[in-house]
Amino acid sequence: MTTLTKYALLLVLSSLISSFSQVLLKKSAGKEYPSKLREYLNFPVITAYTVFFLCTLLSMYGLKVVPLSMSPLLDATGYIFVTILSFVFFREIPTKKQLLGLGLILAGIAVYAL
């Protein structure tokens, strides 16, 4: 496995972890809180934003080797991860337009890879 491949996989992993963080934020948003302050200062929200921050650091580290032109392609995998995780955790079924969009994302990734 080449160095570029390892760092590219690191960026995809960062996108996956960030997607879990987004799901955690959505799960937290569905709860009732006694005050506006508690709505934003609670364990799930603080954890999710901490994970976002760590994913940003992980992405910056990965971009030391991966060309910047490849970054949008690898970040686009986050849309796929969020859709899958939304189905798994919330039983949200994607609409036809969302599936078409995911298909276009996958097609774009395939075209870039070729």
Secondary structure as UniProt FT lines:
FT   HELIX           3..29
FT   HELIX           36..40
FT   HELIX           43..62
FT   TURN            63..65
FT   HELIX           68..70
FT   HELIX           71..75
FT   HELIX           77..90
FT   HELIX           96..113
//
